[in-house]
Amino acid sequence: TMYMRVTDQLRSEIVAGRLKPNTRLKVPELAQALGVSPSPVREALQKLQSEGLVVLKPNHGAVVRQIDAAEFAHMMRM
């Protein structure tokens, strides 16, 4: 589905370090860049928050979470 494709793309960008910690993730900009509507981007950000990659802050949107090396290694094993 579109939501899963967006989730996979954003996850890859975060894990590869192309989206740096504390980077603000703006739904309209991501939707445009990925060629999708805002809805799958919002769903993807919620999924990535549940995985610990993104923090959703009320009234501020989403930001890439700072992940230390041990936590990153644990996530990769999962």
Secondary structure, 3 states (H helix, E strand, C coil): CHHHHHHHHHHHHHHCCCCCCCCEECHHHHHHHHCCCHHHHHHHHHHHHHCCCEEEECCCEEEECCCCHHHHHHHHHC
